[in-house]
Amino acid sequence: MPGGSADATPEETAAEEIHEETGFYLDPSRLHAVSARQLAGTLSSHKSHLYSAELDKEEVEWFKSQDGVVHGIEEDTERTFVEVYTVSQLINEDIVDWSTLGMIVSVVGKYRL
């Protein structure tokens, strides 16, 4: 789940971060706003804007093909890697933290409920 901040709209920032951290260009118009909430309310005033986008089979395969490929901004010493998992894997295995899992489940629940 790419994340970051910039002097742009939340949608433009999300699209820029997706490209920067994965190498995939996603037009901001494809993003669907899910919610925005404060993160770690007792520790920080940071707010996260959560978006989703539907990918076609070819796009999913492209993401899978990025296994082991380094992305990010080298001059900022940012090194990111694309990993593709099913929601079931994320729920049943120790892959992501509770906050990230909660964001993912809120997106899935919005479209499946």
N, C-alpha and C positions, 0 to 999 in steps of 0.2 A: 504494500500500500504506500505509494509515493506520498511524500509530504514535504512541505516547505512554506516559505512566505515570499512575497514579492509586492511591488507597488503596482498591482493590477487587480482586476476583478477576481473574486474567488474562482470563477470558472476558468479564466485565463491562467491564473496561477496553477490550478489543478492540471490543466493541459500542459503547461510548461514543465511542471514537475514530472508528469508521466513521461514526457519526451526526454527530459534530462536524466531520469533515473532508470529508464528502460530502453531508450532508443526508439520508442514507438511514438509516432505523431498521431494524436487524437484531436480532431476538431472540437473546440469547446462546445459547439452546438450539440454534440452527441452526449454530453454530460447531463445527467439528471440529478437535481438536488435531492438529497435524502433528508438531511438534517444538519443542524449546527449546534454544537454543545461545548460547554466549558470542559476542558480536560483536567483531571485531578483537582477538582474543585477546592479541596482544602490546602493544596500546595501551590497552585498556580492560577493565573487569570487567563491562560492561553485558551483559545477557542479553536475547535476543529470543525471545518466545513466538510461534510461527507457527501461524496458524489458517486454515482454508479454509471456505467456505460455497458451496453450489450455488445459483445464481440461475436463476429461470425466465426465459423470453423477455421477458415484460413488465418484469421487473426490469432486465434487461440494456438494454432500450430506454430505461427511465427513466434509467439511468446515461449512456447516449449523449446523452440530451436535456439533460444538465447541462453540455454543452460550453460553456465561456465563463462559466458561472455561478460566482460567488465563494462559497466556503464558508469555515468556520473561525470562530475567536473574534476579532471585530474589536478588542475592548479589549486583547487580547494581541498585536495586530498580526499575527495569523495569517491568511494568505490562501491557501487551497488550491483547486485546480481538479481536476475529474474528467477523466481521459483514459482511453479504452478502446482497447486494442490486442490483437491476437492474440499467442499465444505465439511464432509464427513471426516476427512483426514484432519482438518484443522480442529474439529471438535474432539476427536478421539485420541489425537496424538499431541504431545507437548511441543508444538511448533511455534505458536504465537502466544503473546501475553493476553490476559483477560480483557484489557481495554481494546486491543485490536480485534480479538474474537467477537466482542460485543458489537463493534462497528460492522463487521462482516455479517453477523447474524441479523442486525437491524436492516441491512440492505436486502438480504435474502428473504427475510420475513415480510418486508414491504411488498415484494413481488409475488410471493407464494401464498399470502394470507388473503 
